[in-house]
Amino acid sequence: MHSVNPLENVQMILKKSCEILNLDGSLYELLKEPERTIEINIPVKMDNGKFRIFKGYRSQHCDVMGPYKGGIRFHPSVNGDEVKALSIWMSLKCSATHLPFGGGKGGIIVDVDELSENELEKLSRGYVKELYKYIGDRFDIPAPDVNTNEKIMAWMLDEYIKLTGNNTLATFTGKALGFGGSYGRKEATGVGVAVITRESLKKIGVNIKDSKIAIQGFGNVGSNTAKHLARMGGNILSISEYDSEYGIYTIYNEDGFNISELISHFAKYNTLINYENAKHISIDQFYSLDVDVLIPCALENAITEEEAKKIRAKLIVEGANGPVDYIADGILRQKDIGVIPDILANSGGVIASYFEWVQNISGIDMTEDDVLNKVEYKMLLAYNEIMNIKDEYGVTMRLASYIYSVLRLYKILKLRSRI
Ligand code: NAD
């Protein structure tokens, strides 16, 4: 099956939204590529005494709204186009939620399961050593993404402070609580996905308390989405996950899972494969489940033409970045299955990151409720405004989100005489 290049994917929709807006011929040209993409080679002395060189990237898309902002991913499939696409999505996400940030993203081509703790630390510090001149609390603020976490952020920030002497906590977000982190940051993306899922279900006449939900991926986004949907009364019937030994597997319970039990199980075993109160179904059965909403929270291109043809859910909410490619998008539209796009649905993480940055810069603390209430408020504001655009232009939620974000970017580009 041909997999769509994520950069082509985002450019396609960006182009369409610029054409619909019809504001300035150069708008698409300005936004279609990042302002800067840096490729680095990181030497790491491995535990066996030999050096291995890891390739890494940092992409900085557009800084008219403020410093670049975006996560760092450690994964074998990281590549230049993926990082560029992810940085464009970050610009759109920050614009949609009115954050004073532009889009950035980074990554290293690596299978973290092959590294010892010591090698992982050297690699994380090595990333900063190659890039410290191009990041900073007023220039580019990285955060965790797939396979990176608060421990890695602590190593990276420590290295940044050592190399620059700039003893600020605000250069990285997604940090541990004891080292400049914010209450609520860890859960924020999942909270946001859950809030948007609840609202979108309401729009199609499904009460969250009667809803049947399937989730792909049980990492940070997937597990917190499940936790908060369960808190709202939603029933999570199926979870598809990946196990380094067994590959992709899917668990199912027609009565709905006890999510706090699943979270404890995953924390203990790092897998759900041996969870007892579940039956296993195939990945084909997962996609064909008769559920109200399917929430992909793993990686991009999870739903291509092949999967889209099978899907019977009424709604898809993109917890991951870019999980539905544009060919699948077209098929889902024909099947009248709504798709709530990533740049809206998973923006809770960057909103909480913004409040972490605000706390680091101002020295004023916020409670978990402060942060999560602000996340919910900002997301509902964006959701309602994008809904209005959807009705005004008669387009899908994805196009409406792009139109809304691009319009805001255009206005500031115009004010700054950059277009
Ligand atoms: P994570 O590494 O914590 O979790 C990803 C999970 O997906 C892992 O448990 C992994 O085993 C599982 N997985 C991988 N491939 C799979 C497959 N084919 N089928 C089923 N499960 C699979 O990462 P995360 O932080 O939860 O991020 C997930 C997605 O959400 C990414 O696209 C990321 O860019 C996006 N995102 C994350 C945040 C955040 O705050 N963490 C914010 C916005 C967007």
Boltz pocket constraint, residues with backbone or C-beta under 6 A from the ligand:
constraints:
  - pocket:
      binder: B
      contacts: [[A, 144], [A, 145], [A, 146], [A, 147], [A, 148], [A, 185], [A, 186], [A, 189], [A, 216], [A, 217], [A, 218], [A, 219], [A, 220], [A, 221], [A, 222], [A, 240], [A, 241], [A, 242], [A, 243], [A, 248], [A, 249], [A, 297], [A, 298], [A, 299], [A, 300], [A, 319], [A, 320], [A, 321], [A, 322], [A, 346], [A, 347], [A, 349], [A, 350]]
      max_distance: 6.0
